[in-house]
């Protein structure tokens, strides 16, 4: 028998509310579901707050690919409290504050032990097309009241009052730290952008940076570049209002993606920087913008870093002669090159010490019942991040 509240629910199924995506592009449905107890090496979490990321929207819209797996509980940026743990879990205990992440860090494999990679090989990152279940067991912890299984999303599924996450995807946070609801952004967007600038690109003092796409990830890149000492940080977006927003994160210049002079953004940046930016970041998820970013990356030493998630099957076309003769580099990165368990506490401390801006990324806040409004705000370009506050239970 499923318990409606967490009291005395250890080892039992919990009945709670979730925002379920039943069909692509349709509003999420708030309904009661059953959340099974955690298996060995798993943790059940009571979600305090969550937010909507563009990756949620991408897979919410998909209808023509194998990735279109429904019903599904989306969401992967969150902060929560451990309700119960499965066997062989020693890292966290009931009552601990945690941030779940879509990227694993097992701490045991060669990659997790190496400073060169953040891609765990024991529990490797898989796209949502191939990872709709718990990573160790290939089964779901969610069912609806009719007994039908509900798919997981990016190993987190935070659009639920309770979720089950593998311990390799859980980072413990010091419960004594006054934690803002924005801390959940460290589970994806802010960490991804900040890490891409500071860790992957290793932006140098006095350098020039160009950022394609000024959503929360792009502005987190600006924040990281600012803290690294970049002299010029150029933002590229279709929305000119983003420049005013971006100034607080370090933007110094703005280029409209399609301007009135019939000049491409890459051509404008090459002129502005006398040859191209030292570091270019694509934060939208469009193959054409990857090519634009690479085009305005400086010859000889320029780096282009891809952070945006494009539709499955999208391809970037760059001539082999450009790759051979320009000396530029092009790389993709997941989670900004950061290791979740190792680096999230460091970012959180920088936030507490008022070095890293975090609250500034939150432009709206809604209740769980209004989660579809959070989708609308992001789709319409009216918010950076909208925090969804789960009701007290």
Secondary structure, DSSP 4 states (H G I P E B T S, - for coil): --BSSSTT-TTS-EEEEEEEB-STTSPPEEEEEEEPPP-TTEEEEEEEEEE--HHHHHHHH--SSTT---SB----EEEEEEEEE-TT--S--TT-EEEE-SS---SSSHHHH-TT----SSS----TTT--S-TTTS--SEEETTS-EEB--TTT--SBSEEEEEGGGEEEE-TTS---GGGGGGGTHHHHHHHIIIIIS-PPTT-EEEEE--SHHHHHHHHHHHHHT-SEEEEEES-THHHHHHHTTT--EEEESB-TTS-BHHHHHHHHTTS-BSEEEE-S--HHHHHHHHHTBPTTT-EEEE---PPTT------HHHHHHH--EEEE-SGGG--HHHHHHHHHHHHHTTSS--GGGEEEEEEGGGHHHHHHHHHTT--SEEEEEPPP-
